[in-house]
Amino acid sequence: VQLQAYGGGLAQAGGCLRLSCAVSGRIVSVDTMGWYRQAPGKQRELVASVASGGSTNHADSVKGRFAISRDNAKNTVYLQMNSLKPEDTAVYYCNAKIRVNILKFNEYWGQGTLVTVSS
C-alpha cells in the first residue's frame, strides 16, 4: 500500500495551491484521510481530515481558507489551499487509515510535499 502525494510548490501570499494524494495497492477500503503539515522546528500538526462519509474537520488556522475533499472511487484526497500565508509554509503529508483485510486497519503516510509561501 502506498500514498502518493502531488502538488505543492511555491506560491505568493494570497495565492492558491492544490494538493492531491492517491492510495494504491491491495486494500479493502479507506477510512479517514487527512493532511498534516510540519514547519521547520515545529511539530507535525493536523491540517484537515475527511471521513469516509464525507464529514470534514479543519484546523482553526486554516478554516475558511483550506478545503479538504475526497473521491472515494479514486481513493484520493485533495486539499485546496486558498489565501495562502507565509506561515502555511511547511512540508505537507497525507495520511490514511486503511482496511487491509477484514480484521485489520493500518495507518499510512505519504512522502511529504513542500509548500512554500513567499510574502
N, C-alpha and C positions, 0 to 999 in steps of 0.2 A: 504494500500500500504506500502510495506517495502523494504528497500535496505539492503541487507546482504553482508557485505564485508568479504573477505577471503584473506589469505596470510599474508605477513608481518612477523616480527620476527627479529632475529639477523643475521647480515651479517658482514663480514670483508670488509674493504675498498678495492675497486676494484672488489668486488663480485656482485652478482645479486640476485634480488628477483622479484616475480611476484605477483601483487595484482589482485583480481577479485572482482566484485560486481554485484550481481544479483537483479533484480527487481521482486517482486512478488505482487500478489493482483489483484484486478479488475481495469484494465486500458484500455484505448483506444489505446494509442501509447506513445512511449518515444521519446522526442525531444533531446535536448542536454544532454550529460552525461559528467561528469568530475571528476577529482581528485583534492582535495585541501589538504594542509598539514598545521599543526600548530606545531611549535617547542616551547619548553619551553620559556616563556617570550616574545614570538613574536605573531604577528597577523596571523590569518589564511590567506594563500595565495593560489592562483590558481597554480596548477602544470601543468595540461593539460586538454583539453576538446576536445570532438569529437561530431560533429553534426550528425543528423540522416542520412544524405547523405554520411558521412564518412570524411568530411574535418576536419582537426585537428589543434589544437593550443597548443604550448608548451611554458612554461616559458623559458626565456633565460638561467636561471640557470640549466636547465635540457636538453636543446636541444642537440641532438647528443648522449645522454645517456639514456634517458627515451623514451618510445613509448607507446602512448595510442591507443587502438583499441576497437572495439565493435562487438558483434554478435547480430544483430537485431532479429534473430529468437529466441535467448535465453534471450533477454533483459538483456544482460550482458556487462559490460565494464571491460577492462583489463588495467593494467599499468605494462609494462615490464620495470624494472629498472636495468640498467647495469652500470658498472663502478661506483659503489656507493661510496660516500664520507661521512666522518663523519658529514658534515653539512647537509646531507639528513635526518639525524635523526629527527623524528617528528611523530606525530600521523597523519595518512593519512585518509581522509574522502572522500567517494564517494558522488556524487551529481547528481541528475537527475531532469530535468523538464519534467513532465509527464502530458499528456492529460488524465484527469479522466472522462470527458464526452465531448459532442460535443461543449460545451461552455467554458470549464474551464481547465486551466493549473495550476498545483501545483508544487512547488519545494520541493524535499525530500532529506534528508541526511541519509547516512549510519551511523553505530555506531562508526566508527573510528577503525583503526588498527595501532598498534605501529610498527614502523620500527626503528631499532637501528643499526647504522653502527659503528663498532669499528675500531680504527686506528691501 
